[in-house]
Amino acid sequence: MTSGTSVWTAIGLTVAGCYAVKLLGLSVPAGLLERPVVKRLAALVPIALLAALTALQTFGTDQLKLVLDARSAGLAAAAVALLLRAPFLVVVGAAVAVTAVLRAITGT
């Protein structure tokens, strides 16, 4: 039963933390949010986070080293499709197809 208690403790702490962050965001003065620097940063943070997530999921492993495998080829295929101004579904389809074919060939 100890593991169940620790899970509920973690859930409670997560809930409290999320509520505190939301409360902190609501208590920021509106004048601070209207500054041009804050607006630029708010526009760029999601892009940076998405790029970091993509890089980590594409090149990362659980041993903290970079790997070039089928995921990297899929990302490259998506980049080429984007450069050719393909529609979003074609970009995703190209990435999936290249990754699947390479995984089928290499057996990973």
N, CA, C and O atoms as CSV, one atom per row, in Angstrom:
chain,resi,resn,atom,element,x,y,z
A,1,MET,N,N,0.821,-1.197,0.000
A,1,MET,CA,C,0.000,0.000,0.000
A,1,MET,C,C,0.861,1.256,0.000
A,1,MET,O,O,0.371,2.351,-0.274
A,2,THR,N,N,2.138,1.096,0.306
A,2,THR,CA,C,3.034,2.253,0.337
A,2,THR,C,C,3.173,2.871,-1.042
A,2,THR,O,O,3.201,4.096,-1.162
A,3,SER,N,N,3.259,2.058,-2.086
A,3,SER,CA,C,3.405,2.605,-3.423
A,3,SER,C,C,2.161,3.398,-3.832
A,3,SER,O,O,2.278,4.415,-4.517
A,4,GLY,N,N,0.975,2.946,-3.422
A,4,GLY,CA,C,-0.248,3.683,-3.715
A,4,GLY,C,C,-0.267,5.028,-3.025
A,4,GLY,O,O,-0.726,6.020,-3.592
A,5,THR,N,N,0.236,5.063,-1.793
A,5,THR,CA,C,0.298,6.327,-1.053
A,5,THR,C,C,1.264,7.290,-1.718
A,5,THR,O,O,0.981,8.484,-1.813
A,6,SER,N,N,2.402,6.787,-2.181
A,6,SER,CA,C,3.372,7.666,-2.814
A,6,SER,C,C,2.853,8.187,-4.156
A,6,SER,O,O,3.159,9.312,-4.551
A,7,VAL,N,N,2.073,7.369,-4.847
A,7,VAL,CA,C,1.487,7.825,-6.107
A,7,VAL,C,C,0.503,8.958,-5.849
A,7,VAL,O,O,0.518,9.970,-6.550
A,8,TRP,N,N,-0.353,8.788,-4.844
A,8,TRP,CA,C,-1.322,9.848,-4.537
A,8,TRP,C,C,-0.627,11.100,-4.004
A,8,TRP,O,O,-1.087,12.215,-4.247
A,9,THR,N,N,0.465,10.922,-3.288
A,9,THR,CA,C,1.229,12.085,-2.829
A,9,THR,C,C,1.807,12.836,-4.026
A,9,THR,O,O,1.763,14.065,-4.071
A,10,ALA,N,N,2.346,12.100,-4.992
A,10,ALA,CA,C,2.890,12.733,-6.197
A,10,ALA,C,C,1.794,13.448,-6.988
A,10,ALA,O,O,2.011,14.544,-7.505
A,11,ILE,N,N,0.623,12.826,-7.079
A,11,ILE,CA,C,-0.494,13.458,-7.790
A,11,ILE,C,C,-0.915,14.737,-7.069
A,11,ILE,O,O,-1.149,15.762,-7.709
A,12,GLY,N,N,-1.010,14.681,-5.754
A,12,GLY,CA,C,-1.382,15.869,-4.978
A,12,GLY,C,C,-0.372,16.993,-5.121
A,12,GLY,O,O,-0.752,18.156,-5.260
A,13,LEU,N,N,0.898,16.664,-5.088
A,13,LEU,CA,C,1.935,17.686,-5.259
A,13,LEU,C,C,1.905,18.281,-6.667
A,13,LEU,O,O,2.129,19.479,-6.841
A,14,THR,N,N,1.629,17.452,-7.665
A,14,THR,CA,C,1.521,17.947,-9.035
A,14,THR,C,C,0.335,18.888,-9.180
A,14,THR,O,O,0.442,19.935,-9.818
A,15,VAL,N,N,-0.786,18.518,-8.595
A,15,VAL,CA,C,-1.973,19.379,-8.638
A,15,VAL,C,C,-1.685,20.720,-7.966
A,15,VAL,O,O,-2.012,21.777,-8.506
A,16,ALA,N,N,-1.074,20.666,-6.790
A,16,ALA,CA,C,-0.747,21.902,-6.073
A,16,ALA,C,C,0.235,22.760,-6.864
A,16,ALA,O,O,0.102,23.983,-6.911
A,17,GLY,N,N,1.216,22.119,-7.483
A,17,GLY,CA,C,2.184,22.863,-8.287
A,17,GLY,C,C,1.545,23.518,-9.496
A,17,GLY,O,O,1.835,24.675,-9.801
A,18,CYS,N,N,0.671,22.787,-10.193
A,18,CYS,CA,C,-0.020,23.358,-11.357
A,18,CYS,C,C,-0.902,24.531,-10.948
A,18,CYS,O,O,-0.950,25.549,-11.638
A,19,TYR,N,N,-1.594,24.386,-9.834
A,19,TYR,CA,C,-2.441,25.478,-9.351
A,19,TYR,C,C,-1.591,26.691,-8.986
A,19,TYR,O,O,-1.971,27.824,-9.284
A,20,ALA,N,N,-0.447,26.466,-8.346
A,20,ALA,CA,C,0.432,27.577,-7.963
A,20,ALA,C,C,0.980,28.300,-9.190
A,20,ALA,O,O,1.067,29.528,-9.198
A,21,VAL,N,N,1.346,27.554,-10.219
A,21,VAL,CA,C,1.853,28.180,-11.439
A,21,VAL,C,C,0.750,28.993,-12.113
A,21,VAL,O,O,1.001,30.100,-12.589
A,22,LYS,N,N,-0.459,28.458,-12.155
A,22,LYS,CA,C,-1.576,29.196,-12.750
A,22,LYS,C,C,-1.874,30.459,-11.951
A,22,LYS,O,O,-2.112,31.519,-12.529
A,23,LEU,N,N,-1.863,30.351,-10.628
A,23,LEU,CA,C,-2.094,31.515,-9.780
A,23,LEU,C,C,-1.003,32.556,-9.970
A,23,LEU,O,O,-1.284,33.754,-9.988
A,24,LEU,N,N,0.228,32.113,-10.110
A,24,LEU,CA,C,1.340,33.033,-10.353
A,24,LEU,C,C,1.152,33.759,-11.678
A,24,LEU,O,O,1.399,34.961,-11.769
A,25,GLY,N,N,0.715,33.032,-12.707
A,25,GLY,CA,C,0.474,33.655,-14.009
A,25,GLY,C,C,-0.646,34.678,-13.971
A,25,GLY,O,O,-0.587,35.694,-14.663
A,26,LEU,N,N,-1.666,34.417,-13.165
A,26,LEU,CA,C,-2.775,35.365,-13.063
A,26,LEU,C,C,-2.418,36.589,-12.226
A,26,LEU,O,O,-3.050,37.637,-12.355
A,27,SER,N,N,-1.412,36.460,-11.373
A,27,SER,CA,C,-1.058,37.580,-10.504
A,27,SER,C,C,0.002,38.507,-11.108
A,27,SER,O,O,0.373,39.504,-10.489
A,28,VAL,N,N,0.489,38.188,-12.308
A,28,VAL,CA,C,1.461,39.062,-12.976
A,28,VAL,C,C,0.727,40.310,-13.448
A,28,VAL,O,O,-0.338,40.201,-14.056
A,29,PRO,N,N,1.278,41.499,-13.179
A,29,PRO,CA,C,0.616,42.732,-13.617
A,29,PRO,C,C,0.494,42.807,-15.141
A,29,PRO,O,O,1.392,42.379,-15.866
A,30,ALA,N,N,-0.617,43.349,-15.612
A,30,ALA,CA,C,-0.872,43.436,-17.052
A,30,ALA,C,C,0.169,44.310,-17.748
A,30,ALA,O,O,0.511,44.059,-18.903
A,31,GLY,N,N,0.672,45.327,-17.063
A,31,GLY,CA,C,1.678,46.206,-17.653
A,31,GLY,C,C,2.954,45.459,-18.004
A,31,GLY,O,O,3.613,45.775,-18.995
A,32,LEU,N,N,3.301,44.476,-17.198
A,32,LEU,CA,C,4.493,43.682,-17.471
A,32,LEU,C,C,4.306,42.838,-18.728
A,32,LEU,O,O,5.243,42.668,-19.508
A,33,LEU,N,N,3.117,42.317,-18.923
A,33,LEU,CA,C,2.843,41.470,-20.080
A,33,LEU,C,C,2.760,42.245,-21.385
A,33,LEU,O,O,2.869,41.655,-22.460
A,34,GLU,N,N,2.570,43.555,-21.310
A,34,GLU,CA,C,2.446,44.378,-22.507
A,34,GLU,C,C,3.783,44.869,-23.035
A,34,GLU,O,O,3.830,45.494,-24.095
A,35,ARG,N,N,4.868,44.604,-22.325
A,35,ARG,CA,C,6.188,45.045,-22.786
A,35,ARG,C,C,6.582,44.278,-24.048
A,35,ARG,O,O,6.296,43.087,-24.166
A,36,PRO,N,N,7.244,44.965,-24.998
A,36,PRO,CA,C,7.616,44.304,-26.258
A,36,PRO,C,C,8.550,43.095,-26.062
A,36,PRO,O,O,8.430,42.095,-26.769
A,37,VAL,N,N,9.460,43.192,-25.116
A,37,VAL,CA,C,10.393,42.080,-24.892
A,37,VAL,C,C,9.642,40.843,-24.409
A,37,VAL,O,O,9.924,39.729,-24.851
A,38,VAL,N,N,8.697,41.038,-23.513
A,38,VAL,CA,C,7.919,39.917,-22.989
A,38,VAL,C,C,7.068,39.308,-24.098
A,38,VAL,O,O,6.928,38.087,-24.166
A,39,LYS,N,N,6.502,40.136,-24.963
A,39,LYS,CA,C,5.694,39.628,-26.070
A,39,LYS,C,C,6.543,38.801,-27.040
A,39,LYS,O,O,6.109,37.749,-27.511
A,40,ARG,N,N,7.763,39.285,-27.338
A,40,ARG,CA,C,8.642,38.528,-28.232
A,40,ARG,C,C,9.045,37.195,-27.613
A,40,ARG,O,O,9.055,36.164,-28.286
A,41,LEU,N,N,9.378,37.229,-26.320
A,41,LEU,CA,C,9.755,35.990,-25.650
A,41,LEU,C,C,8.592,35.013,-25.588
A,41,LEU,O,O,8.778,33.811,-25.775
A,42,ALA,N,N,7.400,35.518,-25.327
A,42,ALA,CA,C,6.226,34.642,-25.258
A,42,ALA,C,C,5.937,34.011,-26.615
A,42,ALA,O,O,5.416,32.898,-26.679
A,43,ALA,N,N,6.267,34.703,-27.692
A,43,ALA,CA,C,6.054,34.144,-29.029
A,43,ALA,C,C,7.118,33.109,-29.386
A,43,ALA,O,O,6.845,32.186,-30.154
A,44,LEU,N,N,8.330,33.251,-28.836
A,44,LEU,CA,C,9.429,32.367,-29.215
A,44,LEU,C,C,9.581,31.140,-28.323
A,44,LEU,O,O,10.148,30.138,-28.759
A,45,VAL,N,N,9.093,31.192,-27.096
A,45,VAL,CA,C,9.270,30.065,-26.167
A,45,VAL,C,C,8.617,28.779,-26.680
A,45,VAL,O,O,9.261,27.731,-26.615
A,46,PRO,N,N,7.383,28.793,-27.184
A,46,PRO,CA,C,6.807,27.533,-27.685
A,46,PRO,C,C,7.604,26.937,-28.844
A,46,PRO,O,O,7.718,25.716,-28.952
A,47,ILE,N,N,8.153,27.783,-29.709
A,47,ILE,CA,C,8.946,27.293,-30.831
A,47,ILE,C,C,10.211,26.611,-30.323
A,47,ILE,O,O,10.586,25.541,-30.804
A,48,ALA,N,N,10.863,27.237,-29.351
A,48,ALA,CA,C,12.085,26.663,-28.789
A,48,ALA,C,C,11.799,25.339,-28.074
A,48,ALA,O,O,12.574,24.390,-28.190
A,49,LEU,N,N,10.702,25.279,-27.346
A,49,LEU,CA,C,10.354,24.038,-26.650
A,49,LEU,C,C,10.030,22.920,-27.636
A,49,LEU,O,O,10.430,21.775,-27.424
A,50,LEU,N,N,9.315,23.236,-28.700
A,50,LEU,CA,C,8.989,22.224,-29.706
A,50,LEU,C,C,10.249,21.741,-30.417
A,50,LEU,O,O,10.389,20.547,-30.684
A,51,ALA,N,N,11.165,22.656,-30.727
A,51,ALA,CA,C,12.427,22.262,-31.364
A,51,ALA,C,C,13.250,21.372,-30.436
A,51,ALA,O,O,13.837,20.386,-30.882
A,52,ALA,N,N,13.296,21.716,-29.154
A,52,ALA,CA,C,14.049,20.899,-28.193
A,52,ALA,C,C,13.424,19.515,-28.047
A,52,ALA,O,O,14.141,18.516,-27.983
A,53,LEU,N,N,12.107,19.448,-27.995
A,53,LEU,CA,C,11.420,18.159,-27.890
A,53,LEU,C,C,11.672,17.306,-29.121
A,53,LEU,O,O,11.919,16.106,-29.007
A,54,THR,N,N,11.612,17.917,-30.296
A,54,THR,CA,C,11.864,17.195,-31.541
A,54,THR,C,C,13.291,16.663,-31.574
A,54,THR,O,O,13.517,15.508,-31.936
A,55,ALA,N,N,14.253,17.501,-31.198
A,55,ALA,CA,C,15.656,17.062,-31.200
A,55,ALA,C,C,15.880,15.932,-30.201
A,55,ALA,O,O,16.569,14.959,-30.507
A,56,LEU,N,N,15.313,16.054,-29.032
A,56,LEU,CA,C,15.498,15.022,-28.012
A,56,LEU,C,C,14.872,13.702,-28.432
A,56,LEU,O,O,15.479,12.647,-28.247
A,57,GLN,N,N,13.677,13.742,-28.990
A,57,GLN,CA,C,13.007,12.519,-29.403
A,57,GLN,C,C,13.633,11.904,-30.655
A,57,GLN,O,O,13.528,10.697,-30.872
A,58,THR,N,N,14.285,12.730,-31.480
A,58,THR,CA,C,14.879,12.223,-32.713
A,58,THR,C,C,16.278,11.671,-32.491
A,58,THR,O,O,16.611,10.597,-32.993
A,59,PHE,N,N,17.094,12.396,-31.745
A,59,PHE,CA,C,18.504,12.028,-31.626
A,59,PHE,C,C,18.888,11.458,-30.269
A,59,PHE,O,O,20.018,10.996,-30.106
A,60,GLY,N,N,18.001,11.471,-29.301
A,60,GLY,CA,C,18.356,11.056,-27.954
A,60,GLY,C,C,18.126,9.580,-27.691
A,60,GLY,O,O,17.341,8.919,-28.371
A,61,THR,N,N,18.833,9.083,-26.686
A,61,THR,CA,C,18.645,7.716,-26.206
A,61,THR,C,C,18.595,7.759,-24.687
A,61,THR,O,O,18.756,8.818,-24.079
A,62,ASP,N,N,18.374,6.612,-24.088
A,62,ASP,CA,C,18.359,6.572,-22.632
A,62,ASP,C,C,19.770,6.545,-22.046
A,62,ASP,O,O,19.923,6.648,-20.829
A,63,GLN,N,N,20.803,6.410,-22.877
A,63,GLN,CA,C,22.181,6.422,-22.392
A,63,GLN,C,C,22.838,7.791,-22.533
A,63,GLN,O,O,24.057,7.896,-22.395
A,64,LEU,N,N,22.077,8.828,-22.801
A,64,LEU,CA,C,22.565,10.202,-22.923
A,64,LEU,C,C,23.637,10.356,-23.997
A,64,LEU,O,O,24.665,10.992,-23.768
A,65,LYS,N,N,23.396,9.776,-25.161
A,65,LYS,CA,C,24.275,9.988,-26.301
A,65,LYS,C,C,23.422,10.168,-27.550
A,65,LYS,O,O,22.281,9.711,-27.611
A,66,LEU,N,N,23.987,10.832,-28.529
A,66,LEU,CA,C,23.251,11.097,-29.761
A,66,LEU,C,C,23.320,9.901,-30.691
A,66,LEU,O,O,24.339,9.215,-30.765
A,67,VAL,N,N,22.228,9.658,-31.400
A,67,VAL,CA,C,22.139,8.513,-32.298
A,67,VAL,C,C,21.546,8.974,-33.623
A,67,VAL,O,O,20.595,9.755,-33.654
A,68,LEU,N,N,22.120,8.481,-34.714
A,68,LEU,CA,C,21.543,8.699,-36.041
A,68,LEU,C,C,20.946,7.373,-36.490
A,68,LEU,O,O,21.669,6.408,-36.737
A,69,ASP,N,N,19.633,7.335,-36.594
A,69,ASP,CA,C,18.956,6.113,-36.996
A,69,ASP,C,C,17.791,6.453,-37.910
A,69,ASP,O,O,17.796,7.503,-38.553
A,70,ALA,N,N,16.806,5.591,-37.976
A,70,ALA,CA,C,15.669,5.793,-38.878
A,70,ALA,C,C,14.886,7.056,-38.533
A,70,ALA,O,O,14.321,7.699,-39.418
A,71,ARG,N,N,14.851,7.414,-37.242
A,71,ARG,CA,C,14.138,8.640,-36.849
A,71,ARG,C,C,14.783,9.865,-37.476
A,71,ARG,O,O,14.087,10.792,-37.891
A,72,SER,N,N,16.109,9.873,-37.547
A,72,SER,CA,C,16.825,10.993,-38.154
A,72,SER,C,C,16.508,11.105,-39.640
A,72,SER,O,O,16.326,12.204,-40.162
A,73,ALA,N,N,16.444,9.964,-40.314
A,73,ALA,CA,C,16.101,9.971,-41.730
A,73,ALA,C,C,14.665,10.456,-41.935
A,73,ALA,O,O,14.388,11.182,-42.890
A,74,GLY,N,N,13.770,10.067,-41.063
A,74,GLY,CA,C,12.392,10.546,-41.148
A,74,GLY,C,C,12.298,12.048,-40.967
A,74,GLY,O,O,11.541,12.721,-41.667
A,75,LEU,N,N,13.072,12.573,-40.024
A,75,LEU,CA,C,13.096,14.024,-39.819
A,75,LEU,C,C,13.666,14.730,-41.044
A,75,LEU,O,O,13.175,15.786,-41.441
A,76,ALA,N,N,14.699,14.147,-41.639
A,76,ALA,CA,C,15.277,14.737,-42.852
A,76,ALA,C,C,14.262,14.723,-43.999
A,76,ALA,O,O,14.165,15.686,-44.760
A,77,ALA,N,N,13.518,13.639,-44.117
A,77,ALA,CA,C,12.485,13.561,-45.163
A,77,ALA,C,C,11.411,14.623,-44.934
A,77,ALA,O,O,10.936,15.242,-45.886
A,78,ALA,N,N,11.030,14.834,-43.679
A,78,ALA,CA,C,10.040,15.868,-43.376
A,78,ALA,C,C,10.591,17.247,-43.710
A,78,ALA,O,O,9.864,18.101,-44.216
A,79,ALA,N,N,11.867,17.468,-43.430
A,79,ALA,CA,C,12.481,18.765,-43.740
A,79,ALA,C,C,12.493,19.009,-45.248
A,79,ALA,O,O,12.211,20.118,-45.702
A,80,VAL,N,N,12.817,17.979,-46.016
A,80,VAL,CA,C,12.805,18.125,-47.481
A,80,VAL,C,C,11.393,18.417,-47.969
A,80,VAL,O,O,11.197,19.277,-48.828
A,81,ALA,N,N,10.414,17.711,-47.429
A,81,ALA,CA,C,9.028,17.961,-47.835
A,81,ALA,C,C,8.590,19.382,-47.482
A,81,ALA,O,O,7.852,20.019,-48.233
A,82,LEU,N,N,9.054,19.869,-46.333
A,82,LEU,CA,C,8.738,21.257,-45.968
A,82,LEU,C,C,9.391,22.253,-46.915
A,82,LEU,O,O,8.780,23.252,-47.297
A,83,LEU,N,N,10.637,21.977,-47.291
A,83,LEU,CA,C,11.322,22.856,-48.238
A,83,LEU,C,C,10.626,22.881,-49.594
A,83,LEU,O,O,10.661,23.888,-50.301
A,84,LEU,N,N,9.998,21.774,-49.948
A,84,LEU,CA,C,9.251,21.701,-51.209
A,84,LEU,C,C,7.832,22.242,-51.062
A,84,LEU,O,O,7.036,22.180,-51.998
A,85,ARG,N,N,7.521,22.774,-49.873
A,85,ARG,CA,C,6.222,23.370,-49.570
A,85,ARG,C,C,5.065,22.367,-49.721
A,85,ARG,O,O,3.999,22.693,-50.243
A,86,ALA,N,N,5.309,21.157,-49.255
A,86,ALA,CA,C,4.268,20.130,-49.295
A,86,ALA,C,C,3.243,20.394,-48.196
A,86,ALA,O,O,3.569,21.019,-47.187
A,87,PRO,N,N,2.009,19.927,-48.376
A,87,PRO,CA,C,1.007,20.066,-47.320
A,87,PRO,C,C,1.426,19.279,-46.075
A,87,PRO,O,O,2.253,18.370,-46.143
A,88,PHE,N,N,0.838,19.650,-44.948
A,88,PHE,CA,C,1.240,19.071,-43.667
A,88,PHE,C,C,1.115,17.554,-43.648
A,88,PHE,O,O,2.017,16.867,-43.170
A,89,LEU,N,N,0.014,17.026,-44.159
A,89,LEU,CA,C,-0.175,15.575,-44.155
A,89,LEU,C,C,0.865,14.860,-45.015
A,89,LEU,O,O,1.262,13.738,-44.700
A,90,VAL,N,N,1.304,15.493,-46.086
A,90,VAL,CA,C,2.350,14.912,-46.928
A,90,VAL,C,C,3.675,14.915,-46.174
A,90,VAL,O,O,4.443,13.958,-46.273
A,91,VAL,N,N,3.951,15.974,-45.425
A,91,VAL,CA,C,5.175,16.055,-44.620
A,91,VAL,C,C,5.196,14.927,-43.593
A,91,VAL,O,O,6.195,14.222,-43.457
A,92,VAL,N,N,4.098,14.762,-42.877
A,92,VAL,CA,C,4.020,13.702,-41.867
A,92,VAL,C,C,4.104,12.337,-42.536
A,92,VAL,O,O,4.798,11.448,-42.043
A,93,GLY,N,N,3.405,12.161,-43.651
A,93,GLY,CA,C,3.439,10.889,-44.365
A,93,GLY,C,C,4.831,10.534,-44.865
A,93,GLY,O,O,5.239,9.374,-44.795
A,94,ALA,N,N,5.558,11.516,-45.367
A,94,ALA,CA,C,6.928,11.266,-45.830
A,94,ALA,C,C,7.815,10.841,-44.673
A,94,ALA,O,O,8.607,9.908,-44.811
A,95,ALA,N,N,7.695,11.507,-43.544
A,95,ALA,CA,C,8.506,11.153,-42.372
A,95,ALA,C,C,8.183,9.743,-41.896
A,95,ALA,O,O,9.086,8.965,-41.586
A,96,VAL,N,N,6.903,9.416,-41.837
A,96,VAL,CA,C,6.486,8.086,-41.384
A,96,VAL,C,C,6.958,7.017,-42.365
A,96,VAL,O,O,7.474,5.979,-41.949
A,97,ALA,N,N,6.787,7.258,-43.648
A,97,ALA,CA,C,7.160,6.264,-44.653
A,97,ALA,C,C,8.666,5.994,-44.636
A,97,ALA,O,O,9.090,4.838,-44.641
A,98,VAL,N,N,9.465,7.048,-44.614
A,98,VAL,CA,C,10.921,6.862,-44.615
A,98,VAL,C,C,11.364,6.140,-43.348
A,98,VAL,O,O,12.195,5.234,-43.405
A,99,THR,N,N,10.816,6.536,-42.215
A,99,THR,CA,C,11.182,5.876,-40.958
A,99,THR,C,C,10.782,4.407,-40.983
A,99,THR,O,O,11.566,3.552,-40.571
A,100,ALA,N,N,9.586,4.099,-41.454
A,100,ALA,CA,C,9.101,2.711,-41.487
A,100,ALA,C,C,9.933,1.852,-42.429
A,100,ALA,O,O,10.277,0.717,-42.098
A,101,VAL,N,N,10.258,2.391,-43.606
A,101,VAL,CA,C,11.045,1.622,-44.573
A,101,VAL,C,C,12.440,1.340,-44.009
A,101,VAL,O,O,12.932,0.217,-44.112
A,102,LEU,N,N,13.069,2.338,-43.423
A,102,LEU,CA,C,14.404,2.116,-42.864
A,102,LEU,C,C,14.386,1.152,-41.691
A,102,LEU,O,O,15.300,0.342,-41.535
A,103,ARG,N,N,13.352,1.236,-40.867
A,103,ARG,CA,C,13.252,0.288,-39.759
A,103,ARG,C,C,13.004,-1.129,-40.261
A,103,ARG,O,O,13.498,-2.091,-39.673
A,104,ALA,N,N,12.247,-1.263,-41.338
A,104,ALA,CA,C,12.009,-2.590,-41.905
A,104,ALA,C,C,13.286,-3.155,-42.528
A,104,ALA,O,O,13.543,-4.355,-42.434
A,105,ILE,N,N,14.073,-2.308,-43.153
A,105,ILE,CA,C,15.316,-2.758,-43.777
A,105,ILE,C,C,16.360,-3.116,-42.727
A,105,ILE,O,O,17.010,-4.157,-42.826
A,106,THR,N,N,16.525,-2.258,-41.723
A,106,THR,CA,C,17.574,-2.485,-40.726
A,106,THR,C,C,17.127,-3.416,-39.604
A,106,THR,O,O,17.966,-3.961,-38.887
A,107,GLY,N,N,15.836,-3.605,-39.441
A,107,GLY,CA,C,15.343,-4.504,-38.406
A,107,GLY,C,C,15.362,-3.910,-37.002
A,107,GLY,O,O,15.382,-4.652,-36.020
A,108,THR,N,N,15.357,-2.607,-36.895
A,108,THR,CA,C,15.344,-1.982,-35.558
A,108,THR,C,C,14.001,-1.392,-35.239
A,108,THR,O,O,13.814,-0.830,-34.160
